[in-house]
Amino acid sequence: MSENNIFNYENGRFFKWTAFLITASLIAYIFDTPSIKPYGGTWLGYTLGTIGAVLILWLIMFGVRKRAYGSNLGTVRGWLSGHVYLGLSLIVVATLHTGFEFGWNVHTLAYTLMMVVIASGVWGVVVYFKNPTLMGRSLHGQTLEDIAKSMRDLDKQCRNLLPQASPAAAQLVEESSNVEVFSSGLQRFTGNNPGCATSRVVEQMSKSASASSAGPDQEIYLMQVKKQQILKRLRNYIRLRTFVELWLLFHVPLSFALLATLTAHIVSVFFYW
Ligand code: HEM
């Protein structure tokens, strides 16, 4: 994790804002004396509801900021830090807004959807925290194109050695150059390709005597081992990105379902006013 990660961004700026918002909401709730009971329709209920709705709109705007590459409205990392902390503050702000009045209605549906979106957000942060490399679109500073190129370069170097290598090596190098990262879509979830041509070639060469004695066959063998390691890292990276994309498939559509339900909740409140 970098020094300025999403949790301690700008000396924990968003953590402090969130701590302030949660504390102020709790104090207001504790000292509030509503005429009947605490619920969304008291002055405090409306205040917390408005803060919550504005926060949700802002949280949804993160998707827009993420894609606005030329934007000077703060860094994506800063936005994400605010997104995580202020997103979590909704647990307190929105719960106090409800005054713990739940039922089978559109209001509780909006609340439930919000909690599900927040829970999915926490899950996403855990995935990112465990695998910081996923934050960028690169693997150890290399893009997927760089990695593909380094494997093609290894294949090329192996081919250049073939005139001096044993006849068996030519076929093996050819076999390995046709390797597929994954042979089926499902393998993206396991990060494994049991039919990996390069692994097969490495195994076969490791058994051959010519690969163990210094010479072109051994050089080819070592390059194939290197390629096998690159493939392993690449497969693991693609596996993790697949999980992130799958996670976003929950987080984002649920956010829009929340927006629709929140609109229905607000409209119905003013309709019955
Ligand atoms: C009601 C609350 C929330 C809403 C409406 C919401 C909505 C969104 C939206 C629209 C995006 C943009 C995704 C994209 O377009 O790529 C996003 C990203 C994200 N959200 Fe939330 N979110 C909420 C709460 C949270 C919480 C509480 C957390 C964490 C604790 C969280 C973690 C994340 C993360 C890590 C991303 C970034 C994903 C990426 O850049 O790949 N969210 N959220």
Residues whose N, C-alpha, C, O or C-beta is under 5 A from the ligand:
A	BS01	HEM	I56 L59 I60 F62 G63 H83 V84 G87 L88 M114 V117 I118 G121 V122 G124 V125 V252 S255
